[in-house]
Amino acid sequence: MNLMSRATSYFSQLNYTLANEDTALEVALLPEKTDTILSIAGSGSRVVPLLSRSPRRVICVDLSPAQLALTELRISLVREVSRSEFMAFLGYPCAEAEKSPEKLRKHWLEKLELRPETRSFCRDWLSSRDWQSPIYSGRWEKTFQTLSALVQRMVGTTSRELFDCRTVAEQQDFLRTRFAHQRWHLAVALFGNASVFNALLYKGSFPKKNIPGSRFHFYRDAYSRLFSISPARQNFFLQLSFLGHLEFEEGNPVECDSLVFEKAKEALGRSVMEYVHADAVEAAQKERQNIGFLSFSDVPSYFKGDTERQFMQKIRSGLNDQALVVVRNYLRVPSQPDLRGFVNLREEHREVIAQEKVQVYTVDVFRHDSK
């Protein structure tokens, strides 16, 4: 099996159930009332926040039918239940937590408006987990539960004490005076190893790194930036990395934000949702200048050959003039892509990119100029 077919196999499974990106970035970039947006579906947690910007039409694309089903489930929950029920169903920490979330999941799964195949998949999937919290069942989330156990063993009690800090200043003082840095750096060296991620998650499709520097320095620097952005308890990725689960409600992903959730619910009264099992490039090509915003996630990091060089040109026929294309690059930046007709606005948006709560991505923001 070649690298591209391994990557296709990887993306065809249920890899993400929580969030591996901070979609607050895309929300900040997406113009309100954009006519048509196309987004990689993922777990759906990257789609729900985009709805808060009131697009007319949202095309959710994924190579995995399982990811599309989970996205449809999330969208139906937003449409039909309260925010506290949404959080309880998915398993997020919530001050208004339901006493019997398992019963809630069984109840709502039968009542939600879902395609038959989606309901059947979700029923089988949730029942196989004894109706426990669904947000920790993706391969990515399970990997970080394994890695967090390693971190806790190596870093000791300071891995918990980090979450007692309420301000960035308090956190910086803790990191400077009491954090087990040497043991933390050893943990980073271990879980930053490509063979570890290949064994636990990517099964041979781990992106071949082409950005400068070692993997150790890459991950060390990413976490250092995260420690300086906000207290760890306000960051879902840091909670997963150190605790293996979300414990503090203030760190929930942006789909749980009360304003974002209510705006998304309101938008679903007008927005048209589409779920497309396809390659994102092929899906974009079919749109004939309809797309005003394309959220690529980190999919281009896995492109090879002609696709790696030409994917931006291939999607141009589906983009309207001045459309924005957001590309996240994980360890690998596409080599020599043909960017004719695009302007990179990364520097213009560097402040919002610097606040992203995962920080393992190099982000490009392209504007399409059809002239």
N, C-alpha and C positions, 0 to 999 in steps of 0.2 A: 504494500500500500504506500503510495507516494505521499509527500507532505501535504499537498493540497487536498487529497482524498481523506487523509487523516483529519485535517481541519474540518472538512465537511462532515465527517462522522462525529467529531466532537460537538459541533454546533447543532446536530440533529437530536441531541438528547436534552434532558431536563437538567441544565447546568446551573441555572440561577433561579432562586425563589424569593430572595430578599432584594438586595441591590448591590451591585459592584461598582456603581458610579454615583456621583452626586448630581442629580438632574437639576438642582437649583441653578447650575451653570446654564443649561439649555433654556430654562425658564427665563433667565435674565437676558438671553440673546434673542428669544423668539418674539417677533413683533405681534402685538395683540391683533386678533381677528384675521390672522393669515388664512388665506382661502384653503390651501391644501398643504398638509405636512405629511412627510413620510418618515417613519421612525422604525429602527430595529425594535422588535417587541421586547426581547429579553423576558424578564419576569412580569412585565407590565408596570413595574414601579417606575420605569423611565418614561412611560406613556401617560400615566395619570397626571403628573405635574404639568405636562404640556397642555392638557385640556384646560388648565386654569387660565390660559391665554385666549380662550374662546375661538379656536380654529373652526372653520366651517366643515372641514373633512379631515379625518385622520386615517392614514393607511399604516397599519401595523404589519411589518414584514418579518418573517423569520424562517430559517431552514428547519426549525423544530416544531412539529405540530403540538408537542407538549408545551413549549413556551407560548405558542399562540393561544392554547387553551387556558393557560394560567393568566395570560393577559386579558382574555375575554372575561374570565372569572373576576378579575380585579375591577374591570370596567363596570360589570354588572353590579358588583358590590357598591361601588361609588354611586351608581344610579339609584339603587333601591334601598340601601340601609343607611343608618346614621354613622357618623364618624367613629363613635365609640364601638359600634358593632363591627364596623370595617376593621378597626384595629384588633378587636377581640378575635374575629374570624381568622385573621392572618397570624395572630400571635404576638403582636407588638405590645410592649409595656404601656399601660394606660391607667391613669388615675381612676377612670370610671370602668374598670375592668369587669367583664361579665363573670358571674360566679361559675357558670358551666359552659365554657367555650366549646366543648365537644358537642353538646346538645345544640348550641347555636349553629355550628357548622353543618350538622346534619339537617337542621330545620331550613336554613337559608339555601343550601345547595339544591333542595327540591323546589324551592319557591322562585329562585332567580330566573330571569329570562336568559336562557342559554341555548345554543345549538345542541341538539341531542348528543352529538359526538363529544362535545365539550363537557356536558353533564356526566356522560358515561365515563370519560377519562378522569374527571375530577373525583367522581364517586369512588372509582377503583383506587386511585392514587391516595386519597385521604383515608379510606377505610384500611388500606395496607399499612398506614401509619397510626392506626387506632384512633383516628380523628384528632391527633395531636397537632401542635402548631405547624402550619405548612411552610413558614418562612425559613426553616432550617433544613429543608430536605433536598436542596439542590447540591450538585457536586461541589460547586464553589463554596457554599456555606459549610458543608461537611468538612471540606479541606481546612477551612479556617478554625473549625472546632478542634480539629486534630492539631493544628499549629498552635492554637492558644494553649492547649494542654502542655505543649513543649515549652512555650514562653513561661507559663506559670511555674513549671518545674525548674526552669533555669534561672528565672529572675526572682522567684520567691515572693514574699509578701508585698514587695514594692509594686508588683503588677496589679494588686488590688488598691493599694494606697494611692496610686495615681488618680483614681476616680473620686477621691475625697476632695480634690482641688476644685474650687468653685470659680476661680478666675485664672486667666493666662499668667498673670504675675505670680500668683500662688503656685501654679504648676511649674513655672520656670524655676522658682526657688526650690521646689521639691526635686526637680530634675537635677539641679546643680548640687544639692547638698545630701540627698538621701537615696536617689535612684541607683539601682545596681547596673551601672553602665557597662562594665566589662562583661557581665553575664548577658546583658541585653544584646550587646554587639555579637557575642557568640551565637545567640539565638538567631539574630538577623543573618549571620553568615550561613547558618544551617538552613533556615527556611527560604533564604534567597537563592539557594542553589537550584539550578535548572532541573537537575535530576530529581530533586524532591518534588517540585511542582509537576513534573512529568509523571512521576509515579502516583501522586495523589490525585491529580486533576486532569492534566492535559493528555495523558496516554500517548505521548509522541508528537502532539501537535503544538507544543509550547513554542511561542514565537521565537524565531532565531534573532537574537539581539544584534542590532547594528548601530545603536547609539553609543556615544563615548563612555568610557569608565567601566568599572567592574560592577557586577550585580550587587555585591555587598554595599558599595558606596551609593548605588542607585536607591536601594531600599532604606539604608541608613538615612540618607538625605531626605527621602520622601517622608519618613516618620518624623524627622526633625522639623520639617515644615509643618506637619500636622500638629505637633506639640505647640507650635507658635501661633496657630490660627485660632484655636478655641480650647477650652478645657476638654479633656478626653471624654468626660461624661456627656458632652454635647455632640459627639461624633460616633456614628454607627459603626464606621470602619475600625476605629480604635477599640470600641467595645468588642467587636468580633475578634480582633487581633489578640486582645489581652484576656477577655472573659469567655469568648466562644459563643456568646449570646448577647442580646440587647437587654440591659437591666435598667437603664435610665431613660425615661420617656423623652427628656429634652434632646436626646441624641437620635431619635427616630428619623428615618429618611424624610425628604421633603414631601412625599405623598401624604404623610400624616399631619402636616401642618394644617391647622384649622382653616385658615384663609384659603390655602391652595385647595384643600378638599372641597370646601363649599363652592368655590368658583368652578372647580371641575364638575361637580354635581350640577350646577346651574348650566354649564356649557353642554352637558349631555342632553339637555332638552332641545338643543339645536344642532349639535355636531353629528355628522355622519361617521360611523366607525366601520372600518373594513379590516378584515384579517386575511392576510395573504401568505400562503405557504410558498415561498419563492426566495431566490437570490435577490438581495436588495438592489444590485445594479440592474438586473433584468426588470425588476418591478418598476424602477425609476424610468427606464427607457420607454416603457409603455404609456407614460403619462402625458406626453406631448405638450410640454411647457406649462403644465398645471402646478408643479410643486414650487412652493414659496419657501419651504424650510425642510431640510433633510438632516436628520440626526443619525449618523452612521455608527455610533458607538465606537468600539475599537476593532470592528470587523476588518478594515483595510490593513491592519497589522498582519493579517494572515494571508493577504493576497500574494500571488507569485506571478512571475513571467509577464505576459502581455497584460493580464488583468491589473497587476501592480502598477504598470506604467500607464495604462490607458483608462483606468476606472473613472477618473474625473471627466474625461472626454466622453466616455460612454453614457454618463448620466446627464450630459448637457441637454440632450433632446427632451428630457423630462422636466427641466427647470425653467421657471419663468425668469424674466429679466430682474436682476437684483436679488434673486433667491440666495439664501444663506445655507451653507453646508458645513456642519460641525463634525469634525473627525477627531477621535481620540486615538492616539498611538501608544501602544503598550510595548515597551522595550524595543520595538521595531518601527521605524518610519519608512513608509513606502519609498523604494529606491527609484529615483529619476522619474517621478510622475509627470505626465504632460499636463501642465496647469494653464495652458493657453485659455484665455477667457475668464480667468479667475483672479481675484485679488485677495491676498491673505491679510485678514484683519486681526491677527493674533495680538500684535502689539497694542492695537486700539482697545482690546478687551483684556489686557494683561491683569488688571486689578481683579476682575471677577474670576478669571482663571486661577489666580493665586489663592482665592478663597475656597476653591473646590475641596471637598472633604475626603478625598481618597488620595490624590496627589501622586499617583503612579502613572499618570497619562501625560504625554505631550499633546497639547490641544491645538488644533488648527481651526480657524474660522474663516471660511472662504465665502466671498461674495461673487455671484455669477454676473458677468457683464456680457450680454448676448451680442453686443455691437462689435 
